Amino acid sequence: MKKLLLLIVFLLALISSGFSQKTLPATGGYLTDSLHATVARVPLPDSVRQAVHKLFKWGRLYSTVGAVSGGVMVASATTYIANRKDDWGTGVDLCLGTNAMVFGTMGMVRFSCKRERQVLADLEQGQPLPPDVALWFPFVTRDK
Protein backbone atom coordinates (compact mmCIF):
# COMPACT_ATOMS: atom_id res chain seq x y z
CA MET A 1 0.00 0.00 0.00
CA LYS A 2 2.82 2.38 0.85
CA LYS A 3 4.59 1.67 -2.41
CA LEU A 4 1.39 2.35 -4.31
CA LEU A 5 0.90 5.68 -2.52
CA LEU A 6 4.50 6.69 -3.18
CA LEU A 7 4.08 5.79 -6.84
CA ILE A 8 0.88 7.85 -7.09
CA VAL A 9 2.53 10.84 -5.38
CA PHE A 10 5.55 10.56 -7.66
CA LEU A 11 3.39 10.41 -10.79
CA LEU A 12 1.30 13.37 -9.64
CA ALA A 13 4.48 15.35 -9.03
CA LEU A 14 5.68 14.56 -12.55
CA ILE A 15 2.34 15.49 -14.11
CA SER A 16 1.92 18.69 -12.13
CA SER A 17 5.40 20.04 -12.83
CA GLY A 18 4.64 20.24 -16.54
CA PHE A 19 1.84 22.74 -15.93
CA SER A 20 4.16 25.30 -14.39
CA GLN A 21 6.55 25.34 -17.35
CA LYS A 22 5.64 28.06 -19.77
CA THR A 23 7.32 29.18 -22.94
CA LEU A 24 7.67 32.90 -23.34
CA PRO A 25 7.92 34.72 -26.64
CA ALA A 26 11.35 35.86 -27.69
CA THR A 27 11.96 39.50 -26.89
CA GLY A 28 14.54 41.78 -28.28
CA GLY A 29 15.25 42.51 -31.85
CA TYR A 30 15.04 45.55 -34.02
CA LEU A 31 11.38 45.38 -35.03
CA THR A 32 9.88 44.74 -31.61
CA ASP A 33 12.04 47.37 -29.91
CA SER A 34 11.11 50.02 -32.45
CA LEU A 35 7.40 49.19 -32.11
CA HIS A 36 7.51 49.44 -28.33
CA ALA A 37 9.38 52.72 -28.57
CA THR A 38 6.69 54.29 -30.77
CA VAL A 39 3.72 53.20 -28.63
CA ALA A 40 2.72 56.01 -26.30
CA ARG A 41 1.55 55.18 -22.83
CA VAL A 42 -2.09 56.01 -22.30
CA PRO A 43 -3.12 56.52 -18.69
CA LEU A 44 -5.72 54.03 -17.57
CA PRO A 45 -8.94 55.16 -15.92
CA ASP A 46 -9.11 54.51 -12.20
CA SER A 47 -12.07 52.15 -12.67
CA VAL A 48 -9.96 49.85 -14.88
CA ARG A 49 -7.09 49.91 -12.39
CA GLN A 50 -9.44 49.12 -9.52
CA ALA A 51 -11.09 46.27 -11.43
CA VAL A 52 -7.74 44.70 -12.32
CA HIS A 53 -6.48 45.16 -8.74
CA LYS A 54 -9.63 43.57 -7.33
CA LEU A 55 -9.30 40.66 -9.75
CA PHE A 56 -5.70 40.01 -8.73
CA LYS A 57 -6.50 40.45 -5.02
CA TRP A 58 -9.28 37.84 -5.16
CA GLY A 59 -7.12 35.55 -7.27
CA ARG A 60 -4.34 35.72 -4.69
CA LEU A 61 -6.81 35.05 -1.88
CA TYR A 62 -8.45 32.03 -3.53
CA SER A 63 -5.08 30.61 -4.58
CA THR A 64 -3.69 30.97 -1.07
CA VAL A 65 -6.74 29.26 0.43
CA GLY A 66 -6.38 26.40 -2.08
CA ALA A 67 -2.66 25.97 -1.42
CA VAL A 68 -3.05 26.04 2.37
CA SER A 69 -6.01 23.64 2.43
CA GLY A 70 -4.15 21.29 0.10
CA GLY A 71 -1.14 21.43 2.40
CA VAL A 72 -3.33 20.60 5.40
CA MET A 73 -4.79 17.60 3.54
CA VAL A 74 -1.32 16.35 2.58
CA ALA A 75 -0.08 16.78 6.14
CA SER A 76 -3.09 14.91 7.50
CA ALA A 77 -2.65 12.04 5.04
CA THR A 78 1.07 11.87 5.79
CA THR A 79 0.33 11.64 9.51
CA TYR A 80 -2.10 8.77 8.94
CA ILE A 81 0.47 6.97 6.79
CA ALA A 82 3.19 7.46 9.43
CA ASN A 83 0.90 6.04 12.14
CA ARG A 84 0.05 3.03 9.92
CA LYS A 85 -3.65 3.90 9.82
CA ASP A 86 -3.74 4.17 6.06
CA ASP A 87 -6.55 2.94 3.88
CA TRP A 88 -7.88 3.95 0.47
CA GLY A 89 -9.26 7.21 1.89
CA THR A 90 -5.77 8.29 2.90
CA GLY A 91 -4.57 7.86 -0.67
CA VAL A 92 -7.48 9.91 -1.97
CA ASP A 93 -6.74 12.66 0.56
CA LEU A 94 -3.10 12.63 -0.45
CA CYS A 95 -3.92 12.90 -4.17
CA LEU A 96 -6.55 15.61 -3.76
CA GLY A 97 -4.40 17.56 -1.32
CA THR A 98 -1.42 17.45 -3.66
CA ASN A 99 -3.53 18.70 -6.57
CA ALA A 100 -5.04 21.50 -4.48
CA MET A 101 -1.61 22.51 -3.25
CA VAL A 102 -0.09 22.52 -6.75
CA PHE A 103 -2.95 24.43 -8.38
CA GLY A 104 -3.06 26.89 -5.47
CA THR A 105 0.66 27.55 -5.86
CA MET A 106 0.25 28.00 -9.61
CA GLY A 107 -2.55 30.49 -8.93
CA MET A 108 -0.35 32.39 -6.47
CA VAL A 109 2.24 32.76 -9.22
CA ARG A 110 -0.42 33.72 -11.79
CA PHE A 111 -1.91 36.45 -9.57
CA SER A 112 1.31 37.76 -7.99
CA CYS A 113 1.87 41.46 -7.36
CA LYS A 114 4.68 41.49 -9.92
CA ARG A 115 2.37 40.10 -12.60
CA GLU A 116 -0.33 42.60 -11.62
CA ARG A 117 2.10 45.47 -12.25
CA GLN A 118 3.11 43.89 -15.57
CA VAL A 119 -0.53 43.51 -16.70
CA LEU A 120 -1.28 47.13 -15.78
CA ALA A 121 1.79 48.28 -17.73
CA ASP A 122 0.68 46.20 -20.71
CA LEU A 123 -2.82 47.70 -20.52
CA GLU A 124 -1.33 51.19 -20.58
CA GLN A 125 0.51 50.25 -23.77
CA GLY A 126 -2.71 49.09 -25.41
CA GLN A 127 -2.28 45.34 -24.90
CA PRO A 128 -5.36 43.25 -23.99
CA LEU A 129 -5.69 41.31 -20.76
CA PRO A 130 -3.97 37.91 -20.85
CA PRO A 131 -6.53 35.15 -21.54
CA ASP A 132 -5.84 33.29 -18.29
CA VAL A 133 -6.57 36.46 -16.29
CA ALA A 134 -9.59 37.49 -18.35
CA LEU A 135 -11.29 34.17 -17.58
CA TRP A 136 -11.52 35.16 -13.90
CA PHE A 137 -13.54 38.36 -14.46
CA PRO A 138 -16.97 36.68 -14.07
CA PHE A 139 -15.95 35.51 -10.58
CA VAL A 140 -15.21 39.00 -9.27
CA THR A 141 -18.15 40.34 -7.24
CA ARG A 142 -19.49 43.73 -8.14
CA ASP A 143 -19.97 46.43 -5.54
CA LYS A 144 -23.50 47.77 -5.40
N, C-alpha and C positions, 0 to 999 in steps of 0.2 A: 504494500500500500504506500509506503514511504517513497519507494522508487518511482511509483506511478505519479505521485504528487510532485516529486522533484522533476520528473520528465515534463509534466504539464506546465510547471512554473518556468522551466527552461524554454519550452516552446513558445509560451506566451511572451517571454522576454525577447526572444528572437523576432516574433511577429510584431510586437509593439515598437521595437527600435526602428523599424523601417518607416513608420509613420512620421517620426520626428525628422527624418532626413529630407531636406528640401533643396532642390536645385534653384539657384538664383540666376537671373539673366546676367550676361556679361556686361559690365559697365566699362566706361572708358572708351576712347576712340574719338576721332575727329567729329563725326556726324552727331553723335549723341551729346558731346560736350557743347557743340555750337548750338544745338537745339535748346538745351537747358539754359544756356546763357541768354538766349533771346526771349525766353518766356518770362514775362513780368509776374511778380507775385501780386495776387489780388487778395486783399484782406477778406477774411471770412466773416460773415455775420455772427454775432454772439449766439444766436439760436442754433446755428450749425455746430459751433464749438461746444455748446452745452450738450447737444444731442450726442455728439461723438464721445464726449467725456463721460456722459451717463452710460452709454453703451459699453465703453471700456471698463468703467467702474463695476457695473453689474457682471460683466464677463469675468473680471478678476475675482469677484465675490463668489460666483457660482463655481468657478474653477477651483478656488481654494477649498470650498466646502466639499467638492468632489474628491480632491486629492487627500484631504484630511480624513474623510469618512472611509475612503479606500485604504488608507494607511491603518486606520483602526481595525478594519476587517482583516487585513493581512496580519496585524499583530495578534488579534484574537485567534485566528486560525493557526498561527505559528505556536501560540501558547498551548492550544489543544494538542497539536502534533507533538510538542515537547513533553507533555504530560501523558502521552500515549492514550489519549481519549479521542483519537481520530476515527471518523467514519466518512461516508460519502458527503455529508453536509459540510464537513471541514474543507474538503477539496473544492466544493462549490464556493464556499466563502473565500477561499484563497484565490480562486480564479476571478471571481467578481470583484474582490477587493483590489487585485492587481490591475484589472482593467480600469476600475474607477480611479485608482491612483495615477496610472499612466495618462489617461485622458484628462484628468484634472491638471496634471503637470503640463501637458501639451497646451491646455487652455490658458494656464498661467503665463506661458511663453507667448501665446497668441495675443493676449490682452495685456501685455506688460506696458509699463509707463513709457519705456523707450519706443515701443511700436506705436503707442498713441501719439507721441510727438511726431514720429515719422509719417503717420497717416494724415495728421493735421497739416504738416508741411507739404505733403503731396496734394492735398485738397487745395491748398493755397496756390499751387502751381497748375491747377486745372485737371489733375488726375482724378479718376473716380475712386470710390471706396473699393478696397480689395474685396473679392467675392466672398471670402470666408468671414469677413467682418460684416458685410452687408446682409448675410443670412440671419444675423442675430437681431436685426432691427425690429421684427415683429414681437420679440420677447421683451422689449423694453417697455415698461409701463409709462403711460402718459399722465402728466400732472393735470388735474382738472381745476 
